[in-house]
Amino acid sequence: MNTNNGLNMTMLCDFYELTMGNGYFSEGYKDRVTYFDLFFRRVPDGGGFAIAAGLEQVIDYIQNLHFSDEDIAYLRGRHLFTEEFLDYLRDFRFTGDIYAIPEGTPVFPREPIITVRAPAIQAQLLETFMLLTVNHQSLVATKANRIVRAAQGRSIMEFGSRRAQGIDGAIVGARAAYIGGCVGTACTISDQIYGVKAGGTMAHAWVQMFDSEYDAFKAYCELYPQNAVLLVDTYNTLRKGVPDAIRAFNDVLRPMGITQCGIRLDSGDMAYLTQKARKMLDDAGWTDCKITVSNSLDEYLIANLIRQGACIDSFGVGERLITASSEPVFGGVYKLSAIEDENGAIIPKIKVSENVEKITNPHFKKVYRFYGNDTGKAIADYICVHDETVAPGKPLTIFDPDTTWKEKTISDFTARELQVPIFLDGKLVYQKPALDEIRTYCARQVDTLWDEVKRFDNPHNYYVDLSQKLWDIKYSLLKNSN
């Protein structure tokens, strides 16, 4: 079976979501309003921040939530669910509220990226798809942003389709990489669906197909004179590849008056080879010829190549980007934070653990980001109860919730609420931005972070503080849980 055709994604859920839903229905909790937070606990690769991504696919999923006759028949065949519950699923749709931090925003551990307020069964059934989507795309966008920053302004192309973990990993992975700052992808269908510009040059097979390397290069230049990027390491990069490329450029492009062209290397000592190739190209008058390299690159290899003086204009990055192979799990979780009683009063809930990292922040919350008016840089994030506000221009003392004696009073700052409404009463109220807008927004928001937070190794700890009111609620629940 083709797993990407004809499947109802509503059924892409952990089975316990259905058994719990049946239980909620039977115990009279069908209409109990609940609050769930989607958040993560640790930045991959020991980084200072992550990039939120995947919201567009979450929106599409929620708009298409339904159970088909085939789904109902399957569930009936499991002999676990009441007929009343199955009848409820037959008319199922999402009627709740969703608030989310927009895609492309730098995010930090323990702050809610998405908050769901919905009847218990509805909120529970969202868990798996929301997590797999936000976890995957945030992971790839975060890794892509690290690689893009390592390249120091040089272009990064996502080249990982053939090594991605599944079809969806390749397609939406390219989308996430673009959000993180890549200029394009090798994945054609991602261009067709999302507008992530697809590009590429040639494989070694093209060169091997011809009687000589020069013949292969000449034919390619004749076919694609405006996009002639030649792979020069099939045989010997410096003795054959680069000289044959220069000859093809001279014979085909120069008579046309074309000076824009390129070469690509996929093997060997990239620092040494690109330095030598650059000199050969410049000596031959091809100073505008760009040099691209690929071959199992990541942010550390790219940074090292640049430090060694490699003459590289752009990078093609494959499996270490699309799989985030250095740490291929984002670790987002989806936890209950509150319920409403029969009168609509919000009752905060907390998950307690001996592992302090796993203790949740209770209640229906919102998140502010504070920016210094003198620098424009982000100072800290601030999680508070939903009915709290931050007074503009008024000094505010914030403290680290893990080490509460660490305080800081800020005064000359701007507060921005991070989450925005996505669905209200089941209706989409959010205007989905174009992918280019998300990518531009991401770059702009990353620029608001201090360089110390953006370090790859031992980044500065960016504080996510709790309001005094929220801290008091959390501490009270912790005390009462003993």
Sequence and secondary structure as in RCSB ss.txt:
>XXXX:A:sequence
MNTNNGLNMTMLCDFYELTMGNGYFSEGYKDRVTYFDLFFRRVPDGGGFAIAAGLEQVIDYIQNLHFSDEDIAYL
RGRHLFTEEFLDYLRDFRFTGDIYAIPEGTPVFPREPIITVRAPAIQAQLLETFMLLTVNHQSLVATKANRIVRA
AQGRSIMEFGSRRAQGIDGAIVGARAAYIGGCVGTACTISDQIYGVKAGGTMAHAWVQMFDSEYDAFKAYCELYP
QNAVLLVDTYNTLRKGVPDAIRAFNDVLRPMGITQCGIRLDSGDMAYLTQKARKMLDDAGWTDCKITVSNSLDEY
LIANLIRQGACIDSFGVGERLITASSEPVFGGVYKLSAIEDENGAIIPKIKVSENVEKITNPHFKKVYRFYGNDT
GKAIADYICVHDETVAPGKPLTIFDPDTTWKEKTISDFTARELQVPIFLDGKLVYQKPALDEIRTYCARQVDTLW
DEVKRFDNPHNYYVDLSQKLWDIKYSLLKNSN
>XXXX:A:secstr
  TTSS  GGG S HHHHHHHHHHHHTT TT EEEEEEEESS GGG S EE   HHHHHHHHHT    HHHHHHH
HHTT S HHHHHHHHT    SEEEE  TT EE TTS SEEEEEEHHHHHHTHHHHHHHHHHHHHHHHHHHHHHHH
TTT EEEE  GGGSSSHHHHHHHHHHHHHHT  EES HHHHHHH   B     HHHHHHSSSHHHHHHHHHHH G
GG EEE  SS IIIIIHHHHHHHIIIIIHHHT    EEEE SS HHHHHHHHHHHHHHTT TT EEEE SS  HH
HHHHHHHTT   SEEEE HHHHT TTS    EEEEEEEEE TTS EEE     SSGGG    SSEEEEEEEETTT
  EEEEEEEETT    TTS EEEE SSSTT EEEE SEEEEE  EEEEETTEE      HHHHHHHHHHHHTTS 
HHHH SSS     EEE HHHHHHHHHHHHHT 
